[in-house]
């Protein structure tokens, strides 16, 4: 009895280093660049013949000092698009790819041209992409077998296989607030140093649930004390991303990025932050199949003394199942039951005659 199984074989690792270069123009007098914080988000990974196309965004937060008599810190945010082609022999349009993408922050290069009216910030952002490629293989396996003359000793082995399920993307609005108790917030000067921590991700009711917290540093000015200060605002989130036919035992890998910050003060002592959370989620699981690896012939089956057997079909039984129970072949059953309708239904009767030789 044969069955068809689909396995996913590991094809190889896709690896590419890509330098994203861009000149960012800030229409403001900039005396000094204080910090540059890039965060990277995947948008899509599309397989073609022998390569994949990787598309995404880099959100860049720049914190700087204005060019005034009393410089103030400000922040500027921009989005840079990128796409790259990463080659690997054997990739086809049905290849499943698990993706990992990051910026090598220690190798970022920054040069700037500053004047009274605007600033040009030249960035070189080194991006590293790692992808793990899996191709599906359809195999016809022997699911079960029997002999009409002898007992069989059957050995089976378990075969584990990765099962890529889905790639999901989502954008969710999140927010958070914090109280400033030791001073009064007269002016929001900017945001910087945004990052996201994913604390857990799991499957629930055909959804991927991603939980964590996004953080941003808010810079503000207190007129009464004439001081510039900063405070970290946390934005906890629990996001449900809808999928299809997701198993609770599946695993996930998550790329999460926060951007598009909007910050305001409330009643002078509460700071509120609103942002967008971008998610890219790979969902995969494992499957285990039993494969017959060895068969040996055992003792002969005792002769059948019956001349006629009547078999009542049970739920979900196939013609092959019935033939195994009766110790005969599928062809023999069809030959002796020409009016039998397939597929079998519970309660059907199958008749089989065994020829007997009588000696006198």
C-alpha positions as CSV (number, residue, x, y, z in Angstrom):
1,X,0.0,0.0,0.0
2,X,1.7,3.2,-1.2
3,X,1.2,6.7,0.1
4,X,2.6,10.1,-1.1
5,X,4.5,12.3,1.4
6,X,6.0,15.7,1.0
7,X,9.3,16.4,2.7
8,X,11.2,19.6,2.9
9,X,15.0,19.1,2.4
10,X,17.4,21.7,3.5
11,X,18.9,23.3,0.4
12,X,21.5,25.7,1.8
13,X,22.2,29.1,3.4
14,X,21.7,32.3,1.4
15,X,24.1,35.0,2.6
16,X,24.6,38.5,1.3
17,X,26.2,41.7,2.5
18,X,24.8,44.8,1.1
19,X,25.9,48.4,1.6
20,X,22.9,50.8,1.6
21,X,24.2,54.3,0.8
22,X,22.1,57.5,1.1
23,X,22.5,61.2,1.5
24,X,19.9,62.5,4.0
25,X,19.0,66.2,3.8
26,X,17.8,67.9,7.0
27,X,16.4,71.4,6.3
28,X,17.5,72.8,9.6
29,X,20.7,74.4,10.9
30,X,22.7,71.5,12.4
31,X,25.7,72.2,14.6
32,X,26.4,68.6,15.7
33,X,25.0,65.1,15.0
34,X,24.5,63.3,18.3
35,X,23.3,59.9,17.3
36,X,22.1,57.9,14.4
37,X,19.9,54.8,15.1
38,X,18.8,52.6,12.1
39,X,16.4,49.8,12.4
40,X,15.6,47.4,9.5
41,X,12.4,45.8,8.5
42,X,11.6,43.0,6.0
43,X,8.8,43.5,3.5
44,X,9.1,40.4,1.3
45,X,11.3,37.6,0.3
46,X,10.4,36.2,-3.1
47,X,12.1,33.1,-4.7
48,X,13.0,32.9,-8.3
49,X,15.2,30.5,-10.3
50,X,18.5,30.2,-8.4
51,X,18.0,33.4,-6.3
52,X,15.7,35.3,-4.0
53,X,14.7,38.9,-4.1
54,X,14.7,40.6,-0.7
55,X,12.8,43.8,-0.2
56,X,12.7,45.9,2.9
57,X,13.0,49.3,4.7
58,X,15.5,51.0,7.0
59,X,14.1,53.5,9.4
60,X,16.7,56.0,10.4
61,X,16.4,58.2,13.5
62,X,18.9,61.1,13.7
63,X,19.4,63.1,16.8
64,X,21.2,66.4,16.4
65,X,21.9,69.9,18.0
66,X,20.5,72.9,16.3
67,X,22.7,75.7,15.2
68,X,21.5,78.4,17.6
69,X,23.1,80.5,20.3
70,X,21.6,78.0,22.7
71,X,21.6,74.8,20.7
72,X,18.6,72.5,21.3
73,X,18.5,68.7,20.6
74,X,16.2,67.7,17.8
75,X,15.3,64.5,16.0
76,X,14.7,63.6,12.4
77,X,13.3,60.3,11.0
78,X,13.4,59.1,7.5
79,X,12.7,55.8,5.7
80,X,15.1,54.2,3.1
81,X,14.0,51.5,0.8
82,X,16.2,48.7,-0.4
83,X,16.1,45.5,-2.4
84,X,18.8,42.9,-3.1
85,X,19.2,39.7,-5.0
86,X,20.8,36.8,-3.2
87,X,21.9,33.8,-5.2
88,X,21.8,30.1,-4.4
89,X,21.7,27.2,-6.9
90,X,18.7,25.0,-6.7
91,X,16.2,27.7,-5.7
92,X,12.8,27.5,-7.5
93,X,9.6,29.6,-7.2
94,X,8.2,27.1,-4.6
95,X,11.3,27.3,-2.3
96,X,10.5,28.1,1.3
97,X,12.9,30.6,3.0
98,X,13.4,31.5,6.6
99,X,15.0,34.9,6.9
100,X,17.2,36.8,9.2
101,X,18.3,40.4,8.5
102,X,20.3,42.9,10.5
103,X,22.5,46.0,10.3
104,X,26.1,45.7,11.4
105,X,25.9,48.8,13.6
106,X,29.7,48.8,14.5
107,X,30.5,49.3,10.8
108,X,28.1,52.2,10.0
109,X,29.9,55.1,8.3
110,X,28.7,58.7,8.7
111,X,30.0,61.9,7.1
112,X,28.2,65.2,7.3
113,X,28.1,68.6,5.7
114,X,26.6,71.2,8.1
115,X,25.7,74.8,7.6
116,X,23.2,77.4,8.9
117,X,20.3,76.3,6.7
118,X,20.5,72.6,6.1
119,X,22.7,69.5,6.7
120,X,23.6,66.6,4.5
121,X,24.2,63.4,6.3
122,X,25.9,60.7,4.2
123,X,25.2,57.2,5.4
124,X,26.7,53.8,4.6
125,X,24.6,51.1,6.3
126,X,26.1,47.6,6.0
127,X,23.2,45.1,5.8
128,X,23.6,41.3,6.3
129,X,21.0,38.9,5.1
130,X,20.9,35.2,6.0
131,X,18.2,32.9,4.5
132,X,17.7,29.2,5.1
133,X,16.2,27.6,2.0
134,X,14.1,24.4,1.9
135,X,12.8,22.7,-1.2
136,X,9.8,20.3,-1.2
137,X,10.3,16.7,-2.4
138,X,7.3,14.5,-3.1
139,X,8.1,10.8,-2.4
140,X,6.0,7.7,-2.8
141,X,6.5,5.5,0.3
142,X,5.4,2.0,1.1
143,X,2.9,2.6,3.9
144,X,2.1,-1.0,4.6
145,X,2.4,-4.5,3.1
146,X,1.3,-8.0,3.8
147,X,1.7,-11.5,2.4
148,X,-1.0,-14.0,1.8
149,X,1.3,-16.9,2.5
150,X,3.7,-15.9,5.2
151,X,4.0,-13.7,8.3
152,X,6.1,-10.6,7.7
153,X,8.5,-8.9,10.1
154,X,8.4,-5.2,9.4
155,X,10.9,-2.6,10.7
156,X,10.0,1.1,10.5
157,X,12.0,4.3,11.1
158,X,10.8,7.8,11.9
159,X,11.7,10.5,9.5
160,X,11.5,14.1,10.8
161,X,11.0,17.0,8.3
162,X,10.7,20.8,8.6
163,X,7.4,22.0,7.4
164,X,7.3,25.7,6.4
165,X,3.8,27.0,6.8
166,X,3.4,30.7,6.1
167,X,5.1,34.1,6.0
168,X,2.9,36.8,7.6
169,X,3.3,40.6,7.7
170,X,1.5,43.2,9.7
171,X,1.5,46.8,10.8
172,X,0.0,47.7,14.1
173,X,-0.4,51.1,15.9
174,X,1.0,51.1,19.4
175,X,1.3,53.7,22.2
176,X,2.7,54.3,25.6
177,X,3.1,57.0,28.2
178,X,5.2,58.0,31.2
179,X,4.8,60.5,34.0
180,X,7.6,63.1,34.6
181,X,7.4,63.9,38.3
182,X,10.4,66.0,39.0
183,X,9.9,68.7,36.3
184,X,7.5,70.3,33.9
185,X,7.5,69.4,30.2
186,X,7.2,72.6,28.2
187,X,8.5,71.3,24.8
188,X,9.1,68.0,23.2
189,X,12.4,68.3,21.4
190,X,12.5,64.9,19.7
191,X,12.9,61.1,19.9
192,X,15.9,58.8,19.5
193,X,17.2,55.3,20.1
194,X,14.1,53.4,19.2
195,X,14.2,49.6,19.6
196,X,11.9,46.6,20.0
197,X,12.1,43.6,22.3
198,X,10.0,40.6,21.4
199,X,9.3,38.6,24.6
200,X,7.2,35.8,23.1
201,X,5.4,34.6,20.0
202,X,3.0,31.7,19.7
203,X,0.1,30.3,17.7
204,X,-3.5,30.7,19.0
205,X,-6.7,30.1,17.0
206,X,-5.1,30.4,13.6
207,X,-3.3,33.6,14.6
208,X,0.4,34.3,15.4
209,X,0.4,36.2,18.7
210,X,3.5,38.5,19.1
211,X,4.1,40.1,22.5
212,X,6.8,42.5,23.6
213,X,7.7,46.1,24.3
214,X,8.9,48.9,22.1
215,X,11.1,51.7,23.6
216,X,11.9,55.2,22.6
217,X,13.9,57.9,24.3
218,X,12.0,61.3,24.4
219,X,14.0,64.5,24.8
220,X,12.2,67.4,26.3
221,X,12.7,70.9,27.7
222,X,11.7,72.3,31.1
223,X,11.5,76.1,30.9
224,X,11.3,76.6,34.7
225,X,14.5,74.8,35.4
226,X,16.0,75.7,32.0
227,X,17.2,72.1,31.4
228,X,17.0,69.6,28.6
229,X,16.3,66.1,29.8
230,X,15.3,62.7,28.4
231,X,13.2,59.8,29.5
232,X,12.5,56.3,28.1
233,X,8.9,55.6,27.2
234,X,7.8,52.0,26.9
235,X,5.0,50.8,24.5
236,X,4.0,47.3,25.4
237,X,2.1,45.4,22.7
238,X,0.3,42.1,22.0
239,X,-0.5,41.7,18.3
240,X,-2.5,39.0,16.6
241,X,-1.6,38.3,13.0
242,X,-4.2,36.2,11.2
243,X,-3.0,33.1,9.3
244,X,-4.6,30.0,7.9
245,X,-4.4,26.4,9.2
246,X,-1.8,27.2,11.8
247,X,-1.0,24.4,14.2
248,X,-0.4,25.3,17.9
249,X,2.8,23.3,17.8
250,X,4.3,25.4,15.0
251,X,7.3,27.7,15.7
252,X,7.9,31.3,14.6
253,X,10.7,33.7,13.9
254,X,9.9,37.4,14.1
255,X,11.4,40.5,12.7
256,X,9.9,43.5,14.5
257,X,10.6,47.2,14.0
258,X,9.1,50.4,15.4
259,X,8.9,53.8,13.5
260,X,6.7,56.8,12.6
261,X,6.9,58.2,16.2
262,X,4.5,60.9,17.3
263,X,5.1,62.4,20.7
264,X,3.2,65.0,22.8
265,X,3.0,66.2,26.4
266,X,-0.2,66.1,28.4
267,X,-1.0,68.4,31.3
268,X,2.7,69.3,31.4
269,X,3.8,66.1,33.3
270,X,2.7,63.2,31.1
271,X,4.5,62.2,27.9
272,X,2.5,60.2,25.3
273,X,4.1,58.4,22.4
274,X,2.3,56.9,19.4
275,X,4.1,54.7,16.8
276,X,3.7,52.0,14.2
277,X,5.0,48.5,14.7
278,X,6.0,46.5,11.6
279,X,6.2,42.7,11.8
280,X,7.5,40.0,9.5
281,X,6.8,36.5,10.8
282,X,8.0,33.1,9.4
283,X,5.9,30.2,10.6
284,X,7.1,26.6,10.5
285,X,6.7,23.3,12.1
286,X,8.0,19.7,12.0
287,X,6.4,16.6,10.7
288,X,7.2,13.0,11.6
289,X,6.5,10.1,9.2
290,X,7.0,6.4,9.7
291,X,8.9,4.8,6.9
292,X,9.3,1.1,6.3
293,X,13.1,0.4,6.2
294,X,13.3,-3.4,6.4
295,X,11.1,-6.5,5.7
296,X,11.8,-10.2,6.4
297,X,9.7,-13.2,5.7
298,X,8.5,-15.2,8.7
299,X,6.6,-18.4,9.3
300,X,4.0,-19.7,6.9
301,X,0.4,-18.7,7.6
302,X,-1.7,-21.6,8.7
303,X,-4.1,-22.9,6.0
304,X,-7.5,-21.3,6.0
305,X,-10.2,-23.9,6.6
306,X,-13.1,-21.6,5.6
307,X,-14.6,-21.9,2.1
308,X,-16.5,-18.6,2.5
309,X,-16.0,-15.4,4.4
310,X,-18.3,-12.4,4.7
311,X,-16.6,-9.1,5.8
312,X,-18.6,-6.1,7.0
313,X,-16.8,-2.8,6.1
314,X,-15.9,-0.4,8.9
315,X,-15.7,3.4,8.8
316,X,-12.9,4.8,6.6
317,X,-11.7,1.4,5.5
318,X,-10.3,1.1,2.0
319,X,-10.4,-1.9,-0.4
320,X,-6.8,-2.5,0.5
321,X,-7.6,-2.7,4.2
322,X,-10.3,-5.2,3.5
323,X,-8.0,-7.3,1.3
324,X,-5.4,-7.4,4.1
325,X,-8.0,-8.5,6.7
326,X,-9.2,-11.3,4.4
327,X,-5.7,-12.4,3.4
328,X,-6.3,-12.1,-0.3
329,X,-5.6,-9.5,-3.0
330,X,-7.6,-6.5,-4.2
331,X,-7.9,-8.0,-7.7
332,X,-9.4,-11.2,-6.2
333,X,-12.0,-9.2,-4.2
334,X,-13.1,-7.3,-7.3
335,X,-13.2,-10.4,-9.4
336,X,-15.6,-12.1,-6.9
337,X,-17.6,-9.0,-6.1
338,X,-18.3,-7.4,-9.5
339,X,-21.1,-5.3,-8.2
340,X,-19.0,-3.7,-5.3
341,X,-19.2,0.1,-5.5
342,X,-16.1,2.2,-4.7
343,X,-15.2,3.9,-2.5
344,X,-16.4,1.5,0.2
345,X,-19.0,2.6,2.8
346,X,-19.4,1.4,6.3
347,X,-21.7,-1.6,6.4
348,X,-20.9,-2.8,2.9
349,X,-20.6,-6.6,2.6
350,X,-17.6,-8.2,0.9
351,X,-17.7,-11.9,0.0
352,X,-14.7,-14.0,-0.7
353,X,-14.6,-17.7,-1.6
354,X,-11.6,-19.9,-1.0
355,X,-11.3,-22.8,-3.3
356,X,-11.0,-26.1,-1.5
357,X,-9.7,-29.4,-2.8
358,X,-11.4,-32.5,-1.4
359,X,-9.6,-35.8,-1.5
360,X,-11.4,-39.2,-1.4
